Amino acid sequence: MESNPSDVLYWKLTEWALEEAKSGMDNRAKIEEERILSGENVEIVHTQALRDFEYIKQLIIGGVNFLRLKKIEFQGIAADLGSGTGMGATILSKLPEIEKVFAIEYSEQFVLRIMPEVFIRFDADREKIVRVVGDFNSLEIENNSLSLILDVDSFHHSEDLNITLKECNRVLKPSGVIISVDRAWPDKYTRKELDEKLNVEFNDHVKKLYGIPEGQKFTRGDFGEHEYTIKEWVKHYQQNNFQVDVFSQIHPPALNSIFIKIPAFEFSIKLAAVLSKLGFAKHLIYGFNPTRKLFVAQKK
């Protein structure tokens, strides 16, 4: 499905996005659209977005409920940065506190072709969503105008995380918040070990999606990914005037018999809200992905 470009805003892209990132994402979107037009089921083509939707939704709503429990106001305008398929914007659009949400993505093909299908599939409140071809390091948004910013696995693609968070600080209202669902490693990892993870080469299927010639070496680092420890994430937030709570997922099998009888995830969010009021900033929540963290950062 291709939407009318007149329904989309176009913001200036930074040099890095134009040269390094946009073309690959556009190519992936074109390939996925061709598969759909050829008759392939949308649920197969967009497996990751559809498969992960409920899981990502749980984490985002967990962050939202944490804010509600702490009585932190976030009513108003939101932005989903690096929106991709529009999954995050879809979730935000259903929140009563959110009046409007910018779905900002640097791939025009994703914005025009993929987002509308995901919005329909997951029943987004499309009246609230403004699709934007843009870059999260150059937001054409007034100072102190957003209440909430969402990151779902996009900030680790930033060429400079400090620039990204500085821009977030600029557009957020005083006491505005970032809810981030992103990858972070335990602090025991060294920079050398993290850099080695970025040297992992994409397989041929992924190379084809992003238009990389067969046989050409292309690593996760070449794709603009970065790896950070929890401590490094926190440092970046604090350097840019944010107070941050970090939620790590745990799943102790020995306690399964107890957890299956209670809403373990919801309980862990409630406990975290209490502990946060007491000054604790690192929390444990019930979940199955130890490297994916939930960060809730409030502008000071």
N, C-alpha and C positions, 0 to 999 in steps of 0.2 A: 504494500500500500504506500503510495507516494502522496504527501499532502501538498497543499498550495504553499509555495515559498513565501507568499505574502503574509502568511500566518506566523512567520518565523522572524525573529530579530537576528541581525548580523552585527557582531561586535568585532573590533579589531583584534586580530590574533598576534601573539608575540612571535618573534623570529623563530624560536625553538619549535613552537607548535607547527608553524608553517613548513619548516624544513625537515623536521625529524618525525613528527607524530601524525599529523593530519592525513597524509597520503595513505599510510598503512591502514588506519582505521576506516578511511573511505573505501579502500579496496575490500576490506573485510565485509563492510556493509553491502557493497555491490554484489559480492559473491553470495552472501546470505539471501539477498533479495532475489537473485537469479534462481536460487534453489527453491524459494517459495513459489515464484512464478512458474517454475517447471512442474509444480504439483506436490512438492515435498511438504510434509506437515510442519506448520510453524513451531510446534512443540519440539520437533526434532532439530530444526534449524537453530532455534534459540534455546537449546537444552540448558545451558548454564543459568540464564536468567530465570527460566521457568522452574528449573530444579531448585535453585537457591532462594526463590522468592520468599517462601514462608520462613525460612531460616534467617534471612536478612531482615525480614519484617520483624521477627521476634526481637532481634538485637536493637533495631531502631526504636521499636515501641518500648523496649526495656529502658533505653536512654530517655525517651519521652516521659515514661512513668517515674523515672528517677527525678527528673525535673519537677514533675507535678508533686511528688512526695516532699521535695525540698522547697516547694512553693516558689520556684523560680519561674518568672513570667517569660513566655516566649510567643505570645500572641502577636500576629502580624504577618510580615512578608518573609518568606524563606527562599533559599537557593540550594539546589542540588548541584554541587560542583563536580565536573567530570561525570555527567549523568549517564553517558553510555546509552543503554537501552531505555532509560527513563524509569527504571525500577524504583529508585529512591524517590523520585518526584511523584510517582504513583502513590507510594505509601504516605508521603507528606500531604498530598492533596486530600486525603481522607480524614485528616486531623481537624477537629473543630476549631482549634486555635489558629490554624494557618489560613490566611485570607487569600494569599497568592504565592505561587512557587515558581521560580525561574529554574528550568531544566537546562543547564549550561553544558554544552558538549562541543569539542572542537571539530568533530567529524560531521560535515554537512549531511552526508549520506545517512548516518545514524539518526540525526535530528529529523530529516525528511521522511525516511523510509521505515526505520525500525521502531522509533518511539511510538508512532500512532498505533502500531500493531500491539505493542506491549500495553499501552493505555487501554485499548479495547479489551484485551485478554484479561486484565486484572481490574477492570471496571474503575479506572481512575476518574476523579472529578476533573474532567478536562477543562471545565470553565475556569478553574483556578490556575491551570498550568500555562506558563509562557515558555515556549521553546526558543532556545538561543544557540546559535552557532557562535561560540566564544571560547575564551581561555580563562581558567581560574586565576591566572596571575595578572589579568588585566580586565577587571570587572567594570562595566559601564553602569555603575550603580553609585548613587550619592552616598556620601559619608553618613555613618550612623543611621542607616535606614532599614537594615535587616534585623529580624529578631532571631533567626536560626539559620545556620549553615549545615548542610549534610555532606559528608564524604563517605562514599562506599568504595573502598579499594581504588581510589584515584590519587590521593595525596602522595602515595609512594612513587607515583610517576612524575611528581613535580621535579623540574630541573633544579630548583632551589627551594627547599621547604620553608626557609625563613621568609623568602619573598612571598610565598603563598600565604603564610600565616599573617604576615604584615598586612597583606591585602584584605584578608578576612577581618582583621582587627579594624581596618579602616571603615569597612562597610557595615559592620555590626553596631547596633545600638549599645549604649552603656549597659553592661550586664547581659548583652546578647550571648548566644551559646553556639558552639559547634558540637554536633554529634558525629563522631567518626567511627566507622567500622573498617578497620584496616589491619594490615599485617605488622606484627612486632615480635621480636625475638627476646628470649630471656637475656638478662644482663650479663650472663656468663660468656656469651658469644663475643669473640674478638672481631675487630674490623677485618682482619684477614679472612676469617671464616665466613663472614657475611659477604665479602667481595667474591669469594669462591662460589657462592650461591648464584651470583649474578653472571658467572661465566658459563652457566648451564646453557647449552645450545637448544634452540627451538627445534622440534621435530618437523618433518617435511610437510605434514598436514597444516601445522600452524604457520609455517613459512608461506604456504600457498595462500592462506587466508589473508596475510598481510602483504602479498605481492613480492615476496622475497624470492629471487631466482633459485631454482633447484641447485644444490651444491654449494651455494654461498653460505659462509658461516654467519650465523645471526644468533646472538645470545640475548638473555634477559636484560643484561646491561645495555646492549645495543638498542633495545626497545625503550630505553628510558626508565627502567625500573630502578629502585633503590631499596636497600634493606636497612632497618633501624632496630636497635634494641629498645626496650621499654624506656630505659633511662634516657636514651637519645630523643625519643618522641617527647617525653616530659620536658626535657631541656629546651627543645625548640618551642614548645607551647609557652613555657615560662619566660623565655627570652622575648616573646612577642606579646607579653602582658596578658596571659591567660592563666587562670587557675584550673587545674585539670584533675579529674578523677579517672582512674584506669581500672577497667574490669577485665580480668583474665578468666577464661573458661576452664572449668575442671569437671571431671566426671569420675569420681571414685567408685569403681565397681563394687567395692565392699558395702557401699551404702545404697545400692540400687533398690533393695527391698524396702527401704524407707522412702527414697525419692519418688518411686512410682506411685506412692500413696498420697503425695502432696504435690502442689504446683511448685516444683523446686525452683524453676527459673524466676517466677514471680516473687517467691519468698526471698531469694537471694538479692533481688533488686530492692525489696523493702528493707532488708537488713543493711544493704549498702547505704541507703538513704539515711538510716539512723547513724551508722558509723561515720558517714561523711559529716554530719552535723557535729560529731564529736571530734572532728579534725583528721580522720583517717582518709587517705586519698587513693589507696590501692585496695581493690576489692576482688572477691572471688564470686563468680556466678556459674550456675549450672549450665554446662555446654560441652560440646564434643570437639571443638577445634582449638587446640592450645596456642596456635600461632596467630589466630585472628583475635584482636582485642577490640573492645568498645572503649572509646575515649569520650568523655563529656567535659568540654572545656568552656569555661565562662570568662568573658572579657572582664577584666578588673576595672 
